[in-house]
Amino acid sequence: MVCAGAAAGVIVAGGFSARNRPGKLEARLAGWALRASVPQEQRALKAPIAPLPEYLAEAREHYADHCAGCHGNNGSGETMLGRGLNPAPPDLRLDATQRKTDGELYGIIQNGVRLSGMPGFGNPGNGDLETWKLVFFLRHLPALTAEEEVEMENANPITPAELKERQAEDAFLNGEADQPAKAKGKVR
């Protein structure tokens, strides 16, 4: 109990802001939390489906819509949200992620990771096919093509302001420039 109190004191002494990079002790605790987030029985799981091209395409769109905000379309974690998280999202293309078992990746997506920005997603149980498809996509990230990344940009969520701007640009490009005075019959 004394050791836990001392550890908490060391972590909190420097402030507990997400802007501060973690020290060695905090990084070790975060690593432990990551490993502990996946139950032992999930680690050895194998995907109950084959990595078919249509599953990869579905997962790519799902990832772009739900995961890329923090992890980036390319898996680098270099996004506005990702840079604000501490610990930062891992670069999913690197060996530290790629050498995890399919069951570990599945468990991380499904359960989330305490003391990080990674929430739990997916349905309870080991038969969540959407999550298994995402595991396939994570395996594909190191080989992601430029064309796939551009395709993903179209599936990324946008704010209402961005949507309005896109609609105005599309209207302009289609010759439908906003002319409120003429539309209302007013002459200037």
URDAWO-V870863 format. One record per residue. N is the residue number from 0. RES is the residue in three letters. PSI is psi as a letter, one per 20 degrees, with the letter a starting at -180 (NA if undefined). NEAR is the number of other ideal C-beta (glycine too) atoms within 12 Angstrom. Layout:
BEGIN
n = {N,N}
res = {RES,RES}
psi = {PSI,PSI}
near = {NEAR,NEAR}
END
This chain:
BEGIN
n = {0,1,2,3,4,5,6,7,8,9,10,11,12,13,14,15,16,17,18,19,20,21,22,23,24,25,26,27,28,29,30,31,32,33,34,35,36,37,38,39,40,41,42,43,44,45,46,47,48,49,50,51,52,53,54,55,56,57,58,59,60,61,62,63,64,65,66,67,68,69,70,71,72,73,74,75,76,77,78,79,80,81,82,83,84,85,86,87,88,89,90,91,92,93,94,95,96,97,98,99,100,101,102,103,104,105,106,107,108,109,110,111,112,113,114,115,116,117,118,119,120,121,122,123,124,125,126,127,128,129,130,131,132,133,134,135,136,137,138,139,140,141,142,143,144,145,146,147,148,149,150,151,152,153,154,155,156,157,158,159,160,161,162,163,164,165,166,167,168,169,170,171,172,173,174,175,176,177,178,179,180,181,182,183,184,185,186,187}
res = {MET,VAL,CYS,ALA,GLY,ALA,ALA,ALA,GLY,VAL,ILE,VAL,ALA,GLY,GLY,PHE,SER,ALA,ARG,ASN,ARG,PRO,GLY,LYS,LEU,GLU,ALA,ARG,LEU,ALA,GLY,TRP,ALA,LEU,ARG,ALA,SER,VAL,PRO,GLN,GLU,GLN,ARG,ALA,LEU,LYS,ALA,PRO,ILE,ALA,PRO,LEU,PRO,GLU,TYR,LEU,ALA,GLU,ALA,ARG,GLU,HIS,TYR,ALA,ASP,HIS,CYS,ALA,GLY,CYS,HIS,GLY,ASN,ASN,GLY,SER,GLY,GLU,THR,MET,LEU,GLY,ARG,GLY,LEU,ASN,PRO,ALA,PRO,PRO,ASP,LEU,ARG,LEU,ASP,ALA,THR,GLN,ARG,LYS,THR,ASP,GLY,GLU,LEU,TYR,GLY,ILE,ILE,GLN,ASN,GLY,VAL,ARG,LEU,SER,GLY,MET,PRO,GLY,PHE,GLY,ASN,PRO,GLY,ASN,GLY,ASP,LEU,GLU,THR,TRP,LYS,LEU,VAL,PHE,PHE,LEU,ARG,HIS,LEU,PRO,ALA,LEU,THR,ALA,GLU,GLU,GLU,VAL,GLU,MET,GLU,ASN,ALA,ASN,PRO,ILE,THR,PRO,ALA,GLU,LEU,LYS,GLU,ARG,GLN,ALA,GLU,ASP,ALA,PHE,LEU,ASN,GLY,GLU,ALA,ASP,GLN,PRO,ALA,LYS,ALA,LYS,GLY,LYS,VAL,ARG}
psi = {h,h,g,g,g,g,g,h,g,g,g,h,h,j,q,k,q,i,h,p,q,q,a,g,g,h,h,g,h,h,g,g,h,g,h,i,i,o,q,g,h,h,h,j,q,q,p,j,q,q,m,q,h,h,h,g,g,g,h,g,g,g,g,h,h,h,h,h,h,g,i,q,h,i,j,h,j,m,r,g,g,g,h,i,q,o,q,q,q,q,o,i,i,r,h,h,g,h,i,q,r,h,h,g,g,g,h,g,g,g,h,a,o,q,k,a,j,o,r,p,r,r,q,q,r,j,j,n,h,g,h,h,h,h,g,g,g,h,h,h,g,h,j,p,r,h,g,h,h,g,h,h,h,i,i,q,q,q,r,h,g,h,g,g,g,g,h,g,g,g,g,g,h,j,j,l,q,o,m,h,g,h,h,j,j,q,p,NA}
near = {7,8,10,12,11,13,19,17,14,20,25,16,14,18,15,17,13,19,13,16,17,26,20,14,21,28,20,18,24,28,20,18,22,28,23,22,29,31,18,14,13,31,22,15,26,18,27,20,23,14,23,15,15,14,26,29,21,24,37,38,27,31,41,32,22,26,40,37,27,32,37,30,37,32,36,24,33,22,23,13,22,29,21,18,27,26,29,27,33,32,22,38,26,18,11,18,27,22,15,27,23,32,26,31,39,41,36,39,39,32,32,21,31,20,24,31,26,32,19,21,24,28,16,13,17,26,16,26,24,26,40,37,36,40,41,33,41,40,29,28,36,19,18,29,16,12,12,26,24,16,20,33,21,18,24,28,22,18,11,10,10,14,14,14,14,16,17,16,15,15,15,14,11,11,9,14,15,17,15,10,11,12,11,10,9,9,8,8}
END
